[in-house]
Amino acid sequence: MKKNKLNDDRKFILHESLKLINNNGWNDNLFELISKQNNIDFDIITSLFPDGYKDLLKYYFDELNHNLTISSQKFDFTKIKTHKKVRELIYLRLLEYKKEKDSIRRAYFTLLLPSNSKIFSIIMFRIVDQIWFLAGDKSTDFNYYSKRSILFAIYYSSVMFLINNDFDIKKTLNFLDAKLQKVSKIPNIKSDLKKLPLEMLKKFNFFKDLKNFKQ
């Protein structure tokens, strides 16, 4: 199966899944429903997403990451300070979430299940890593991971605020700005992780095999 064809097939399954999420949630029953409704062999769908709905969730957020990359290209970030770039990129991401609020709400509630802690960490790392990359971050070693850990805490709490406030972008931006102000020196942070909510990070195993989450 050619790469473009493979991606088109995966996009189609995701598109069909998003139609069913509100009533059925994120689970492996989605594939059976799609198979029946579209007359597609069930084995073909599982070959596209071998780990079931978990692979589908990862693919969904990868597509959202791709959309953020496209959206960010419309802006000239060259003369903006790094922390403001981060803020604008998160804002673009929140706008994308609002467009798909029902599936996003269910996606995060599914990711927060204890059984999904690993894919939650994978997805969140990819999100914050991409935001830092688009913001022009070139840090390495410990500074690389400390920045992503800090942004994880800020980003995650902002998303939860957004979901719990009916996707009110204005309120969420105020919340985000308050969080960012507390760590306004994000680009210069070297080793001060004591201010982080480490218990929350540990809860989701964010530090466990962190380097492997880039895969």
Solvent accessible surface area in square Angstrom, and as a share of the most:
residue,aa,sasa,rsa
1,M,149,0.66
2,K,165,0.70
3,K,173,0.73
4,N,120,0.62
5,K,105,0.45
6,L,67,0.33
7,N,56,0.29
8,D,84,0.43
9,D,31,0.16
10,R,53,0.19
11,K,88,0.37
12,F,84,0.35
13,I,3,0.01
14,L,13,0.07
15,H,103,0.46
16,E,19,0.08
17,S,0,0.00
18,L,51,0.26
19,K,122,0.52
20,L,23,0.11
21,I,0,0.00
22,N,74,0.38
23,N,137,0.70
24,N,55,0.28
25,G,8,0.07
26,W,12,0.04
27,N,45,0.23
28,D,75,0.39
29,N,88,0.45
30,L,0,0.00
31,F,2,0.01
32,E,86,0.38
33,L,53,0.26
34,I,1,0.00
35,S,17,0.11
36,K,160,0.68
37,Q,116,0.51
38,N,46,0.23
39,N,143,0.73
40,I,38,0.19
41,D,81,0.42
42,F,78,0.32
43,D,98,0.51
44,I,85,0.43
45,I,0,0.00
46,T,41,0.24
47,S,76,0.49
48,L,5,0.03
49,F,0,0.00
50,P,108,0.68
51,D,81,0.42
52,G,11,0.11
53,Y,32,0.12
54,K,52,0.22
55,D,26,0.13
56,L,0,0.00
57,L,0,0.00
58,K,40,0.17
59,Y,15,0.06
60,Y,4,0.02
61,F,2,0.01
62,D,53,0.28
63,E,35,0.16
64,L,4,0.02
65,N,16,0.08
66,H,98,0.44
67,N,54,0.28
68,L,5,0.02
69,T,39,0.22
70,I,80,0.41
71,S,28,0.18
72,S,10,0.06
73,Q,128,0.57
74,K,163,0.69
75,F,107,0.44
76,D,102,0.53
77,F,26,0.11
78,T,112,0.65
79,K,192,0.81
80,I,56,0.29
81,K,142,0.60
82,T,39,0.23
83,H,51,0.23
84,K,110,0.46
85,K,32,0.14
86,V,0,0.00
87,R,60,0.22
88,E,54,0.24
89,L,0,0.00
90,I,0,0.00
91,Y,61,0.23
92,L,24,0.12
93,R,1,0.01
94,L,0,0.00
95,L,59,0.30
96,E,27,0.12
97,Y,0,0.00
98,K,94,0.40
99,K,158,0.67
100,E,51,0.23
101,K,75,0.32
102,D,63,0.33
103,S,9,0.06
104,I,0,0.00
105,R,62,0.23
106,R,94,0.34
107,A,0,0.00
108,Y,0,0.00
109,F,99,0.41
110,T,16,0.10
111,L,1,0.00
112,L,52,0.26
113,L,90,0.45
114,P,121,0.76
115,S,87,0.56
116,N,1,0.01
117,S,26,0.17
118,K,134,0.57
119,I,13,0.07
120,F,0,0.00
121,S,0,0.00
122,I,22,0.11
123,I,2,0.01
124,M,0,0.00
125,F,1,0.00
126,R,63,0.23
127,I,0,0.00
128,V,0,0.00
129,D,34,0.18
130,Q,26,0.12
131,I,0,0.00
132,W,0,0.00
133,F,147,0.61
134,L,38,0.19
135,A,3,0.02
136,G,42,0.40
137,D,23,0.12
138,K,182,0.77
139,S,23,0.15
140,T,93,0.54
141,D,112,0.58
142,F,102,0.42
143,N,26,0.13
144,Y,30,0.11
145,Y,39,0.15
146,S,1,0.01
147,K,11,0.05
148,R,6,0.02
149,S,0,0.00
150,I,4,0.02
151,L,0,0.00
152,F,0,0.00
153,A,9,0.07
154,I,10,0.05
155,Y,0,0.00
156,Y,23,0.09
157,S,25,0.16
158,S,0,0.00
159,V,0,0.00
160,M,28,0.13
161,F,54,0.22
162,L,0,0.00
163,I,8,0.04
164,N,110,0.56
165,N,46,0.24
166,D,99,0.51
167,F,1,0.01
168,D,50,0.26
169,I,21,0.10
170,K,154,0.65
171,K,110,0.46
172,T,0,0.00
173,L,25,0.13
174,N,92,0.47
175,F,53,0.22
176,L,0,0.00
177,D,55,0.29
178,A,55,0.43
179,K,63,0.27
180,L,13,0.06
181,Q,142,0.63
182,K,160,0.68
183,V,33,0.19
184,S,55,0.36
185,K,146,0.62
186,I,1,0.00
187,P,44,0.28
188,N,107,0.55
189,I,27,0.14
190,K,140,0.59
191,S,80,0.51
192,D,68,0.35
193,L,33,0.17
194,K,183,0.78
195,K,166,0.71
196,L,21,0.10
197,P,64,0.40
198,L,56,0.28
199,E,133,0.60
200,M,45,0.20
201,L,0,0.00
202,K,119,0.50
203,K,147,0.62
204,F,14,0.06
205,N,58,0.30
206,F,0,0.00
207,F,79,0.33
208,K,130,0.55
209,D,82,0.43
210,L,14,0.07
211,K,138,0.58
212,N,90,0.46
213,F,11,0.04
214,K,101,0.43
215,Q,156,0.69
